[in-house]
Amino acid sequence: MTHSAEYRLLGAIGMNYPLWDVPATGLIIAFIAVVHVFISHFAVGGGLFLVLTERKARRDEDAELLAFVRRHSRFFVLLTLVGGAITGVGIWFTIGLVHPQATATLIQAFVWGWAIEWTFFVVEIAAAMVYYYGWDRLDARTHLTIGWIYFGAAWLSLAVINGILTFMLTPGAWVTTHAFWDGILNPTYLPGVVARTVGAFGLAGLYALVTAAWMEQGALKQRIARYAGLAWVAPTGAILPLTAAWYLVAAAKAGVPVPEILGAPGGTLREFAAATLTGAATIGVPIAQRAAALAILSWVLVLMATLVIVRWRAVSFGRPAAILLMTCGLAGIGAMEWVREDLRKPYIIGQVMYVNGVWADEAEQIRTRGIIPSALWARKLPSRTDPVEAHQNAGAEIFRLQCSSCHTVNGYLAIEPLVRNTSVTALQGTIRRLESWRHRRMPPFTGSEGDREALATYLAGIGGASREHIRLASAQANVGHRLFDEHCAMCHGPDGDVPFKASNRSAAHLYELIGRLPSINDAMPAFEGTDPERQAIADYIATLDVPQQSSIGGDR
Amino acid sequence: MTSYGGWPVPVSGPLPMAAPAWLFHALLLLTFVLHLLAMNTLAGGAVLAGVTRLRRNAGPHHVTFVRRFGAAAPVLTAATVTFGVAPLLFLQVLYGRLFFPSSIVMAWWWLGVVPLLIVAYSAAYALAMRHSLSEAQRTVLYGLMAAILLFIAFVYVNNMTMMLSPGTVVERYMADGTGRQLNLREAVLAPRYLHVVLSAIAVAALVLAVSGHLRRAKEPEFAEWAVRFGLGWFAAATILSIAAGTWWMLRLPDDVLNRLIGGEAYATAAFVTGALAGLLALGSAVTARVRTRSSLLVWTTTGATLVALVAMVLTRDSVRQAALERIGYAQPALVVTQWGPIAIFAVLLVAAIATVVWMTVKLARGKLTDG
């Protein structure tokens, strides 16, 4: 196998790293990150919980409560050190594998932020261990001081990482200045750190309830349950939606189209409720809307469960309750983090780098040069004499380079159902308008005309189009039919969501309608072609009175 | 023969470096030394403890050693991980363009380090905290810990060698990008792995000897045993490690080897210092086994080992630099030093060290009370 000059071209910066050829690698990050957030935020809130409860126990000379704190601290140290610290490192490992381009960029910009966070991490780990080992060896005041040090270091660590995370959504002035502090102290920093802190305290109460669930029935269990439920879970539960709203408003102010993403373009609560709770939205990011629903549901369940425990079951609640609380807590955290991630689409670093690693600045360069020459790690295409096959191979590689960071063919975010029975021209049209497609927040297709054609050919094949159809696609004679395919058939073709019927409307009437598509249905983009093209389409669709023959060829 | 050859390397992004390369380089080496000390004690100690558990004629001192190692294992793991993330960060700043691609070629192996570490860490805590475990269960846990840590070391050596061979990375990636490969065809892989594992055992054995010796006033018998046992293992492991190291040198490309033996001042100084210090440590260790109460010999062994360790880290670094030169790897020219964050980091680092020292001293001096 020879590696000739095609590998020596310096790639566009954004297509610089190899892609890990495994489907849905983003889910690996999601899994490790959600577990880590669930544990680490508890580590922050739990630190405060331990210190305040210890102080209370000592002040009240309450040996029972002190024993509880001691037991809780053992569980705490084990979970946060083994689970929390290592999953945090796990995120490090994973992001370098799944998105080295973004990771390398974040490191270049914020290495000193991570170095600063590391100093807090060192103190946090040491303090946790000294706190745990020091129950019998340190006097009360020193032990409490160690606890405060732990909490302070843990919170500071969160405060730094929050800077980098919120930067990814709303980089603010950093986009022009590239200044460290502009990046860290960005528009969603403050609401982010407040929301996470409130969430951390809520989780602390949750975990305390879980520890109490394992206790024997009795007065102490009841006291802990009431204390954790009423002093920690309930207040944070009440405040958390406000902090979440603050975060979303700040993001929207910074240019993130929050209402559209959540399926409520008008910005009303009714729309939002319809989108999240009933899945009625036709625009936005469906997964984000489902996640928002899950977050709300989890929050309600946690509060209700806590209320039931505190009011009626404080003496006797056990493992089932604990499992319910932990499941809902994990689901809620996961859902909220998922929404946060989806708000960022189509970027991995807001305004600057798309999810597929392409720098926004470079898009023109790649469009001119083409995707495969721009990608340092493009695979050598097998040579094929059949032009259709050659096209499909190129399209497959383009799909791998530009789309597979999110889409699989048949699995997670599968592309096959989206392109099933769709013609090459329809796909070309959609690919050209990808970034405005149903407000799904897709990145623009960054490739040449030839790349677009190749990708459309590949996708049509995935969707079941015959070779004959693909061959014919470029030769399609009827201009109006071809234009309809390109601009409209994705939804209005025979296999689309809303197959078109002329219903005796004249070509002139249809011509007028084509001129004001968004006013008919705001999911439709305005028609962008020329007047003759508009007329050709109107002439064509005026003939669509009977169920259409599929424009895709017969044999599969 | 390892080939480096003119392969393309990812370009650096449009962002400037946040500090001159030498600063990241210095921090990388410093934090890596700290990581090595903790990791050697942990991994080497796990091997020693595991082997000792399997002895049929284990005496009371063997038991004491294993028990103390078990109690210390969680702290050692925490230290290893904490001091491991720092060099990993600086490695990615300096060499990410090589490191990320090689990591991706071996993605599943690399990622596997994380759950394995959780298992090993949990085993450490089980050994330290659960006193109701049976003897058989404890032996299994020690074995598990040792096996996992030795495996993690193997994964790391694969990555660290593959990242210096972009030709291998490209070839392997083009053959299979799913992340299932290692770097098994690498010429230096086996000797390098043996050398670092044996050195880790040597360091851990030395730590045992020193920790025993420090307690000689309160536990004179254990102290004598620890020095004899520990430095015996140290000597044996060091001899084998020297053999493995020599084998490693012979597998290096000629131009790299030449640097170490006179071709380049920095490389030669580091290597010769390391080799001589290592020999000195070996000599004083062997002698100390006979004269087990000699503090001078114990401290000479310790000092020489530390010098050897640092010098060998610098030697390793110069071998890496030689490889980078072959590849034609260069740091970005644009540097915009972020003085503010650096200053804050420096201040916080001092504060963090002071805080940790204070807390540790408080704990160490704390008397056992009724709680």
Chai-1 contact restraints between the chains, C-beta under 6 A:
chainA,res_idxA,chainB,res_idxB,connection_type,confidence,min_distance_angstrom,max_distance_angstrom,comment,restraint_id
A,Y7,B,P8,contact,1.0,0.0,6.0,A-B,restraint_1
A,R8,B,P8,contact,1.0,0.0,6.0,A-B,restraint_2
A,L10,B,V11,contact,1.0,0.0,6.0,A-B,restraint_3
A,I13,B,V11,contact,1.0,0.0,6.0,A-B,restraint_4
A,I13,B,G13,contact,1.0,0.0,6.0,A-B,restraint_5
A,N16,B,P10,contact,1.0,0.0,6.0,A-B,restraint_6
A,Y17,B,P10,contact,1.0,0.0,6.0,A-B,restraint_7
A,Y17,B,F100,contact,1.0,0.0,6.0,A-B,restraint_8
A,P18,B,P101,contact,1.0,0.0,6.0,A-B,restraint_9
A,P18,B,I104,contact,1.0,0.0,6.0,A-B,restraint_10
A,P18,B,Y173,contact,1.0,0.0,6.0,A-B,restraint_11
A,W20,B,I104,contact,1.0,0.0,6.0,A-B,restraint_12
A,W20,B,A107,contact,1.0,0.0,6.0,A-B,restraint_13
A,W20,B,G179,contact,1.0,0.0,6.0,A-B,restraint_14
A,D21,B,G177,contact,1.0,0.0,6.0,A-B,restraint_15
A,D21,B,T178,contact,1.0,0.0,6.0,A-B,restraint_16
A,V22,B,T178,contact,1.0,0.0,6.0,A-B,restraint_17
A,L78,B,Y125,contact,1.0,0.0,6.0,A-B,restraint_18
A,V82,B,Y121,contact,1.0,0.0,6.0,A-B,restraint_19
A,V82,B,S122,contact,1.0,0.0,6.0,A-B,restraint_20
A,I86,B,L117,contact,1.0,0.0,6.0,A-B,restraint_21
A,I86,B,I118,contact,1.0,0.0,6.0,A-B,restraint_22
A,V89,B,V85,contact,1.0,0.0,6.0,A-B,restraint_23
A,G90,B,V114,contact,1.0,0.0,6.0,A-B,restraint_24
A,F93,B,L111,contact,1.0,0.0,6.0,A-B,restraint_25
A,F93,B,V114,contact,1.0,0.0,6.0,A-B,restraint_26
A,G96,B,F100,contact,1.0,0.0,6.0,A-B,restraint_27
A,G96,B,S103,contact,1.0,0.0,6.0,A-B,restraint_28
A,L97,B,S103,contact,1.0,0.0,6.0,A-B,restraint_29
A,L97,B,I104,contact,1.0,0.0,6.0,A-B,restraint_30
A,L97,B,A107,contact,1.0,0.0,6.0,A-B,restraint_31
A,P100,B,F100,contact,1.0,0.0,6.0,A-B,restraint_32
A,A104,B,G96,contact,1.0,0.0,6.0,A-B,restraint_33
A,T105,B,G13,contact,1.0,0.0,6.0,A-B,restraint_34
A,I107,B,Q92,contact,1.0,0.0,6.0,A-B,restraint_35
A,I107,B,V93,contact,1.0,0.0,6.0,A-B,restraint_36
A,Q108,B,L15,contact,1.0,0.0,6.0,A-B,restraint_37
A,A109,B,L15,contact,1.0,0.0,6.0,A-B,restraint_38
A,V111,B,A18,contact,1.0,0.0,6.0,A-B,restraint_39
A,V111,B,V93,contact,1.0,0.0,6.0,A-B,restraint_40
A,W112,B,A18,contact,1.0,0.0,6.0,A-B,restraint_41
A,W112,B,Q338,contact,1.0,0.0,6.0,A-B,restraint_42
A,W112,B,P341,contact,1.0,0.0,6.0,A-B,restraint_43
A,W112,B,I342,contact,1.0,0.0,6.0,A-B,restraint_44
A,W112,B,F345,contact,1.0,0.0,6.0,A-B,restraint_45
A,W114,B,L89,contact,1.0,0.0,6.0,A-B,restraint_46
A,A115,B,F345,contact,1.0,0.0,6.0,A-B,restraint_47
A,I116,B,I344,contact,1.0,0.0,6.0,A-B,restraint_48
A,I116,B,F345,contact,1.0,0.0,6.0,A-B,restraint_49
A,I116,B,L348,contact,1.0,0.0,6.0,A-B,restraint_50
A,W118,B,A86,contact,1.0,0.0,6.0,A-B,restraint_51
A,T119,B,L348,contact,1.0,0.0,6.0,A-B,restraint_52
A,T119,B,L349,contact,1.0,0.0,6.0,A-B,restraint_53
A,T119,B,A352,contact,1.0,0.0,6.0,A-B,restraint_54
A,V122,B,T82,contact,1.0,0.0,6.0,A-B,restraint_55
A,V122,B,A352,contact,1.0,0.0,6.0,A-B,restraint_56
A,V123,B,A352,contact,1.0,0.0,6.0,A-B,restraint_57
A,V123,B,T355,contact,1.0,0.0,6.0,A-B,restraint_58
A,I125,B,A78,contact,1.0,0.0,6.0,A-B,restraint_59
A,I125,B,T82,contact,1.0,0.0,6.0,A-B,restraint_60
A,A126,B,V356,contact,1.0,0.0,6.0,A-B,restraint_61
A,A126,B,M359,contact,1.0,0.0,6.0,A-B,restraint_62
A,V130,B,M359,contact,1.0,0.0,6.0,A-B,restraint_63
A,V130,B,L363,contact,1.0,0.0,6.0,A-B,restraint_64
A,G134,B,L363,contact,1.0,0.0,6.0,A-B,restraint_65
A,W135,B,G371,contact,1.0,0.0,6.0,A-B,restraint_66
A,D136,B,L368,contact,1.0,0.0,6.0,A-B,restraint_67
A,D136,B,T369,contact,1.0,0.0,6.0,A-B,restraint_68
A,D136,B,G371,contact,1.0,0.0,6.0,A-B,restraint_69
A,R137,B,G366,contact,1.0,0.0,6.0,A-B,restraint_70
A,R137,B,L368,contact,1.0,0.0,6.0,A-B,restraint_71
A,L138,B,G366,contact,1.0,0.0,6.0,A-B,restraint_72
A,T142,B,K362,contact,1.0,0.0,6.0,A-B,restraint_73
A,F180,B,Q338,contact,1.0,0.0,6.0,A-B,restraint_74
A,F180,B,P341,contact,1.0,0.0,6.0,A-B,restraint_75
